[in-house]
Amino acid sequence: MISSTRKRIFIILCIIAVICVLIRYMLFHDALLAPQPNYQRELGAPVLVMVYYEALCPDSKHFITKQLVPTYKAIAPLMEILLVPYGKAQTFTNADGTYRFDCQHGPVECQANTYHSCAIEVIEDAQARLDVVACMIRDNRLPKEALHRCAKQHNIDNIDLILKCYDSTNGGELLKLNGDATHALRPPVTFIPTITLDGSIGRQASILKNLQGEVCKIAADTDQGKELCNNV
């Protein structure tokens, strides 16, 4: 009887724990879930641009600095950017429930991806967030130093929160969620960076070469789109 009771208590506690994790995930990180194929943007809403990238990936660096930053500067009102640093990494769960990662470009990239994840979480202003990420990815060989340099360059005054995030389990949890979102993409990721526009994973070659043109194709039916994309 005692063993059966303990078993039931254990099962109940496990169910409660799973429910708590799901609630936390949905409340704070549902934006990372890849939109379904039937996702439809509300009229006048910005185009949802999700960028799946790696902090030490040359192609990611090129896209963010040469396509994403200039496009956002030109047509920011037409875009909502969600940055997902993870790429072709793997996630493993330790015995204590924390996470460890195997990244395509080695342990330094795992560190850099985590700093990026924490910066994205902490920095609320969209322009400042993109500026810091673009600054760091230009030279991420020393991730912590890159964060300090770029936070100072772009006047980020809450860098202590980013450092606390990295040093705590929160950093690993954020990177794990990025991995979940990346692995949820269909078809699966074969190239990094991968960019989705309003949930669509199509037209990758065109997006990587002309992000502004592809965003404008989607937003062309709005007054603001017609105004900002007139010369694209």
Protein Blocks (a to p, Z undefined) as FASTA:
>chain_A
ZZmmmmmmmmmmmmmmmmmmmmmmmmmmmmmpccdfklccdehiacdddddddfklmklm
mmmmmmmmmmmmmmmmmpccddddfbjadcdddfkopacdddfkojklmmmmmmmmmmmm
mmmblklmmmmmmmmmmommbmmlmmmmmmmmnopaklmmmmmmmmmmklmmmmmmmmmm
mmmpccddfbdcdddeehiaghklmmmmmmmlmmmmmmmmpmklmmmmmmZZ
